[in-house]
Amino acid sequence: MSDRAFIAQLEGYGLTVAEIHYYRPDAPSLLQLFIWQEYDLAPEFPVLFEFLDHWRREIEAALHSVRIAHNHLIQPAEWRAVDGVISIQ
């Protein structure tokens, strides 16, 4: 049995976090914040845009702004050679 998130990362998906600012209909003067996180493909972000389309259709809160952060969690290993010896007694 495989983890869905791990399989998605192997297929090129990375972790996407969206900070969604919105106005509620019952308090239009207050700016609210919602954090959304899912695995998605950058730079197209099809999963995020599907969620935002759902938001516009089904939720009565007006979107103000969306900030996106994205990172690939599985990537080539990085190493570097170090000149020196550390002795531990």
C-alpha positions as CSV (number, residue, x, y, z in Angstrom):
1,M,0.0,0.0,0.0
2,S,1.5,3.4,-1.1
3,D,1.0,6.8,0.4
4,R,-0.9,9.1,-2.0
5,A,1.2,12.1,-1.2
6,F,4.5,10.2,-1.8
7,I,3.2,9.0,-5.2
8,A,2.2,12.5,-6.1
9,Q,5.7,13.8,-5.2
10,L,7.3,11.2,-7.4
11,E,5.0,12.4,-10.3
12,G,6.4,15.9,-10.0
13,Y,3.9,17.5,-7.6
14,G,5.2,19.8,-4.8
15,L,3.7,21.1,-1.6
16,T,1.6,24.2,-2.3
17,V,0.3,26.5,0.5
18,A,-2.1,29.2,-0.3
19,E,-3.0,32.1,2.0
20,I,-6.5,33.2,1.0
21,H,-7.8,36.5,2.3
22,Y,-11.6,37.0,2.0
23,Y,-14.6,39.0,3.2
24,R,-17.5,37.2,4.9
25,P,-21.0,38.5,3.9
26,D,-22.1,39.0,7.5
27,A,-19.0,41.1,8.3
28,P,-17.9,42.8,5.1
29,S,-15.5,45.2,6.9
30,L,-13.4,42.4,8.3
31,L,-10.7,40.7,6.3
32,Q,-10.5,37.0,7.1
33,L,-7.7,34.5,6.5
34,F,-7.9,30.9,5.3
35,I,-4.8,28.6,4.8
36,W,-5.0,25.9,2.2
37,Q,-2.4,23.2,1.6
38,E,-2.2,20.4,-1.0
39,Y,0.1,18.8,-3.5
40,D,0.0,20.6,-6.8
41,L,1.9,21.2,-10.0
42,A,3.7,24.6,-10.4
43,P,3.4,26.9,-12.2
44,E,-0.1,25.9,-13.5
45,F,-1.6,25.0,-10.1
46,P,-4.6,23.0,-11.4
47,V,-5.6,21.7,-7.9
48,L,-5.5,25.2,-6.4
49,F,-7.5,26.8,-9.2
50,E,-10.1,24.0,-9.0
51,F,-10.4,24.8,-5.3
52,L,-10.7,28.5,-6.0
53,D,-13.4,27.9,-8.6
54,H,-15.3,25.8,-6.1
55,W,-14.9,28.7,-3.6
56,R,-16.4,31.2,-6.0
57,R,-19.3,28.9,-6.9
58,E,-20.2,27.5,-3.5
59,I,-19.0,29.8,-0.8
60,E,-20.6,33.2,-0.1
61,A,-17.3,34.9,0.8
62,A,-15.7,37.4,-1.6
63,L,-12.1,36.7,-2.3
64,H,-9.7,39.6,-1.6
65,S,-6.3,38.1,-2.5
66,V,-4.4,34.8,-2.7
67,R,-0.6,34.3,-1.9
68,I,1.0,31.1,-3.0
69,A,4.1,29.3,-1.8
70,H,5.3,26.1,-3.5
71,N,8.3,23.7,-2.9
72,H,9.3,20.3,-4.3
73,L,10.0,18.1,-1.3
74,I,11.7,15.3,-3.3
75,Q,14.7,16.6,-5.2
76,P,18.3,15.6,-6.0
77,A,20.5,15.2,-2.9
78,E,23.0,18.0,-2.3
79,W,26.4,17.4,-0.8
80,R,29.8,19.1,-0.7
81,A,33.3,18.0,0.2
82,V,34.8,19.4,3.4
83,D,38.5,19.9,4.0
84,G,39.3,19.0,7.5
85,V,39.1,16.4,10.2
86,I,37.0,16.5,13.3
87,S,38.2,14.1,16.0
88,I,35.8,13.0,18.7
89,Q,37.3,11.5,21.9
